[in-house]
Structure formats: structure tokens, C-alpha cells
Amino acid sequence: RPELRMFLLFPIVLNLILFCATFGLLVASLDQWLEGFMQALPQWLSFLRVLLWPLVALSVLVVYGYSFNFITTLLGAPFYGLLAQKVQISLGYAAPADEAWGSLINRTFRREWQKICYFTPRSLLVLALSLVVFFIPMVNLMMPVVVFLWGAWCLAIQFCDYAADNQTTSFKDLKTTLSLNKGLSLSFGGSCAGASMVPLLNILAVPGAVAGGTALWLQQDKTAPLAGGIV
């Protein structure tokens, strides 16, 4: 929508800069890292080379996509919070209370810290589990799926939270509301994850996900007031 375009300028420029840096590093090191990993396999596991190569490559792409999202959303949090406000208004909902820039920046960064405290230990647990079962035949085939689903849940929380935070909804209530319709939440987060792993598309994916997450949250939150004052 034309009225939203000016609020996309900074996030897209930020994403473009980060994309050039992170994707350049990924391309430069991926082949070397994968070859080193394959050479480290015991000789008796050499028959798994064809199977493990795509699994490792997929895992690297998943990590890249989530890392890209994490960095861009952390640095651009105040701007994404403002974008969520404008999307909320464009969808016919009442505007959040006026807020000074200093207050907005402080609030959004505090909320990002809450999410980091929630995501980090659980992500490390998923990573540890992946390492434990990596060499267990058949079981290791499920780990990319587990990692993807966990990442989808994280991204659903991440992108719905901008609108929730603007409405002063607690982080606990946000998680509870999204878990009541986990299928919808995971499908949205999975779409964000898939888009974030595609080079160039991920530049636009993050602000698009903020807008989509705002719309999704407002559908889930039955207390959100419409512009006319009707809930």
C-alpha cells in the first residue's frame, strides 16, 4: 500500500547491507566447510556422504535464514514497531497511543531482550539434541524438520510480537494466544522461514513478515479496537 512504503525504506536498506555481508560470507565459506566436514567422517561412514551432504547444506541454510532474521529484527526493532502501527491503522484498527521516539526505542529493545531470553536457551537445547542424534540412522533424518518447526514457532512469535507489544500485550499472553492456534502460527512462521532462506527475497521478507504478523495477531486478538471504537 502506498501509505506504507516510506516506512519500508530503512528496513530494506538495512536488510540489503546485511544481506551483502552475510551472503558473501556464506558463499565464501560453505563449500570449504562442507568439504572439511565430509573429510572428517570415519571411513566406514563414507557411504553416507551422498545423504549427509544435502542435510548439512539444508541445516546451514536454515541457520543462515534464522541468523539473518535475528540480526535484522534486532537492529530494526523500532522501525518494525512503527511499521506494525501503520499496518494496524491501514487495516481499520484504532491507532496505538502516541509515543515519543525515545520511549518507542526503549520499549522495543526491552521486548527484543525478552525474546532473546526465551529463544536462546531453547535454541541451544535443540542444537544440542541435533548433535546428539546426528549419527543415529533414521532419527537424524528428522532433525532438520524439528529445527525447522522450532524456527517457525520462533518467527511466528517474532513477527506477531510487534503488534502485540504496541498494544501492551505481555509476552506471556502473546505466546498463549498463538499456541491456541498452533497450526496457523507454525504455517505463518514456516512461510517466513522459507522466504528468509531465499537470497534476495529475504531482503523483502522481513518487513513483509512484520505486516503479515500484524494482520495475523489482530485476527487472533479479540480485544483489538477498530477505528470506530468497536471491539
C-alpha positions as CSV (number, residue, x, y, z in Angstrom):
1,R,0.0,0.0,0.0
2,P,1.4,3.4,-0.9
3,E,0.9,4.8,2.6
4,L,3.3,2.1,4.0
5,R,6.1,2.5,1.5
6,M,8.0,5.2,3.3
7,F,8.2,3.0,6.4
8,L,9.9,0.2,4.4
9,L,12.8,2.3,3.2
10,F,15.1,2.0,6.2
11,P,14.4,-1.8,6.9
12,I,15.0,-2.6,3.2
13,V,18.3,-0.6,3.1
14,L,19.4,-2.3,6.4
15,N,18.5,-5.7,5.0
16,L,20.3,-5.1,1.8
17,I,23.5,-4.2,3.7
18,L,23.3,-7.2,5.9
19,F,22.4,-9.5,3.0
20,C,25.6,-8.5,1.1
21,A,27.7,-9.1,4.2
22,T,26.2,-12.4,5.4
23,F,25.5,-14.0,2.0
24,G,29.0,-13.1,0.8
25,L,30.4,-14.8,3.9
26,L,28.2,-17.8,3.4
27,V,29.2,-18.3,-0.2
28,A,32.9,-17.9,0.6
29,S,32.9,-20.5,3.4
30,L,30.1,-23.0,2.6
31,D,32.0,-25.3,0.1
32,Q,35.1,-25.3,2.3
33,W,33.2,-26.0,5.5
34,L,31.1,-28.8,3.9
35,E,34.2,-30.4,2.4
36,G,36.0,-30.3,5.7
37,F,33.0,-31.8,7.4
38,M,32.8,-34.7,4.9
39,Q,36.5,-35.4,5.2
40,A,36.2,-35.7,9.0
41,L,33.7,-38.6,8.7
42,P,35.1,-42.0,9.5
43,Q,35.9,-44.2,6.5
44,W,33.1,-46.6,7.4
45,L,30.6,-43.8,7.1
46,S,31.7,-42.8,3.6
47,F,28.6,-44.3,2.1
48,L,26.5,-41.7,3.9
49,R,28.3,-38.9,2.1
50,V,25.5,-38.5,-0.6
51,L,22.8,-38.4,2.1
52,L,24.6,-36.2,4.6
53,W,25.7,-33.5,2.2
54,P,22.2,-32.2,1.4
55,L,21.2,-32.5,5.1
56,V,24.2,-30.4,6.2
57,A,23.6,-27.9,3.4
58,L,20.0,-27.6,4.4
59,S,20.9,-27.1,8.0
60,V,23.4,-24.4,7.1
61,L,20.7,-22.6,5.0
62,V,18.3,-22.8,7.9
63,V,20.8,-21.4,10.3
64,Y,21.6,-18.6,7.8
65,G,18.0,-17.7,7.4
66,Y,17.3,-17.5,11.1
67,S,20.5,-15.6,11.7
68,F,19.6,-13.1,9.1
69,N,16.2,-12.6,10.6
70,F,17.6,-12.3,14.1
71,I,20.1,-9.6,13.2
72,T,17.7,-7.6,11.1
73,T,14.9,-7.7,13.5
74,L,17.1,-6.8,16.5
75,L,18.7,-3.8,14.7
76,G,15.4,-2.7,13.1
77,A,13.1,-3.3,16.0
78,P,11.9,0.4,16.5
79,F,11.2,0.8,12.8
80,Y,9.4,-2.5,12.6
81,G,7.3,-1.5,15.6
82,L,6.4,1.7,13.8
83,L,5.6,-0.3,10.6
84,A,3.3,-2.5,12.6
85,Q,1.4,0.5,13.9
86,K,0.9,1.8,10.4
87,V,-0.3,-1.6,9.2
88,Q,-2.7,-1.7,12.1
89,I,-4.2,1.6,11.1
90,S,-4.4,0.6,7.4
91,L,-6.4,-2.5,8.4
92,G,-9.1,-0.4,10.0
93,Y,-8.0,-0.8,13.7
94,A,-7.6,2.1,16.1
95,A,-4.1,3.6,16.3
96,P,-2.0,2.8,19.4
97,A,-1.4,5.6,21.8
98,D,1.0,8.3,20.7
99,E,4.5,7.6,21.9
100,A,7.8,9.5,21.8
101,W,10.6,8.1,19.8
102,G,12.8,7.6,22.9
103,S,10.0,5.6,24.6
104,L,9.4,3.5,21.4
105,I,13.1,2.6,21.1
106,N,13.4,1.7,24.8
107,R,10.2,-0.4,24.8
108,T,11.0,-2.3,21.6
109,F,14.6,-3.1,22.6
110,R,13.4,-4.3,26.1
111,R,10.9,-6.6,24.3
112,E,13.6,-7.9,22.0
113,W,15.6,-8.8,25.1
114,Q,12.7,-10.8,26.4
115,K,12.5,-12.7,23.2
116,I,16.3,-13.4,23.2
117,C,16.0,-14.8,26.8
118,Y,13.2,-17.0,25.6
119,F,14.7,-18.1,22.3
120,T,18.4,-18.6,23.2
121,P,18.3,-21.4,25.8
122,R,15.7,-23.4,23.9
123,S,17.6,-23.0,20.6
124,L,20.7,-24.2,22.3
125,L,18.8,-27.2,23.6
126,V,17.5,-28.0,20.0
127,L,21.1,-27.6,18.7
128,A,22.5,-30.0,21.4
129,L,19.8,-32.5,20.6
130,S,20.7,-32.3,16.9
131,L,24.3,-33.0,17.7
132,V,23.4,-36.0,19.9
133,V,21.2,-37.7,17.3
134,F,23.2,-36.7,14.2
135,F,24.9,-40.1,13.8
136,I,21.8,-42.1,14.7
137,P,20.5,-43.6,11.5
138,M,16.9,-42.7,10.5
139,V,16.5,-40.5,13.6
140,N,18.9,-37.9,12.2
141,L,16.6,-37.5,9.2
142,M,14.0,-35.9,11.4
143,M,16.3,-33.3,13.0
144,P,16.0,-30.8,10.1
145,V,12.2,-31.0,10.5
146,V,12.5,-30.4,14.2
147,V,14.8,-27.5,13.7
148,F,12.5,-26.0,11.0
149,L,9.4,-26.3,13.2
150,W,11.2,-24.7,16.2
151,G,12.4,-21.9,14.0
152,A,8.9,-21.4,12.5
153,W,7.5,-21.1,16.1
154,C,10.2,-18.5,16.9
155,L,9.4,-16.5,13.8
156,A,5.7,-16.6,14.4
157,I,6.3,-15.1,17.9
158,Q,8.9,-12.6,16.5
159,F,6.7,-11.1,13.8
160,C,3.4,-11.2,15.7
161,D,5.0,-9.5,18.7
162,Y,5.4,-6.1,17.1
163,A,1.6,-5.5,17.0
164,A,1.2,-7.3,20.4
165,D,3.8,-5.1,22.0
166,N,2.2,-2.0,20.5
167,Q,-1.0,-3.0,22.3
168,T,1.0,-3.6,25.6
169,T,0.1,-7.3,25.5
170,S,2.5,-9.2,27.7
171,F,5.0,-11.6,26.1
172,K,3.4,-14.5,28.1
173,D,-0.1,-13.6,26.8
174,L,1.3,-13.4,23.2
175,K,2.7,-17.0,23.5
176,T,-0.6,-18.3,25.0
177,T,-2.7,-16.7,22.2
178,L,-0.5,-18.1,19.4
179,S,-0.4,-21.6,21.0
180,L,-4.2,-21.8,20.9
181,N,-4.0,-22.0,17.1
182,K,-0.5,-23.5,16.7
183,G,-1.2,-24.9,13.2
184,L,-1.8,-21.4,11.9
185,S,1.1,-19.9,13.8
186,L,3.5,-22.6,12.5
187,S,2.3,-22.2,8.9
188,F,2.9,-18.5,9.1
189,G,6.3,-18.9,10.8
190,G,7.2,-21.6,8.3
191,S,6.4,-19.3,5.4
192,C,8.6,-16.6,6.9
193,A,11.4,-19.2,7.4
194,G,11.2,-20.4,3.8
195,A,11.3,-16.8,2.5
196,S,14.2,-15.9,4.7
197,M,16.4,-18.7,3.2
198,V,16.0,-17.5,-0.4
199,P,18.7,-14.9,-1.3
200,L,17.3,-11.5,-2.4
201,L,13.8,-12.5,-1.4
202,N,14.8,-12.3,2.2
203,I,15.5,-8.6,1.8
204,L,11.8,-8.0,1.4
205,A,10.7,-10.9,3.5
206,V,11.3,-9.4,6.9
207,P,9.1,-6.2,6.5
208,G,6.6,-8.3,4.7
209,A,6.5,-10.7,7.6
210,V,6.0,-7.8,10.1
211,A,3.0,-6.7,8.1
212,G,1.7,-10.3,7.9
213,G,2.3,-10.9,11.6
214,T,0.5,-7.7,12.5
215,A,-2.6,-8.8,10.5
216,L,-2.4,-12.3,12.0
217,W,-2.2,-11.0,15.5
218,L,-5.1,-8.6,15.1
219,Q,-7.2,-11.5,13.9
220,Q,-6.2,-13.5,17.0
221,D,-6.6,-10.7,19.5
222,K,-10.3,-10.2,20.0
223,T,-9.7,-7.2,22.2
224,A,-8.2,-5.1,19.4
225,P,-10.4,-2.0,18.9
226,L,-11.5,-0.9,15.5
227,A,-11.0,2.7,14.3
228,G,-14.7,3.4,15.2
229,G,-14.2,2.3,18.8
230,I,-15.9,-1.1,18.4
231,V,-14.0,-4.2,19.6
